[in-house]
């Protein structure tokens, strides 16, 4: 192989390498953008979930009160019979 062929192959290799590096950089930027979007969506979902904690606690308390009252009513009915 002559020196000019080696330089030509070297230039082709470097051009292809630079092209691939550019594509990789663009793809990594796209990944970072998508991950940031996903993170914002997770944060909004989490904040919405936190807004329902007080409502869920209220319903749990309501259920606990009702479940405690039912056995007492059953006892009273059996005493009346």
Secondary structure, 3 states (H helix, E strand, C coil): CCHHHHHHHHHHHHHHHHHHHHHHHHHHHHHHHHHHHHHHHHHHHHHHHHHCHHHHHHHHHHHHHHHHHHHHHHHHHHHHC
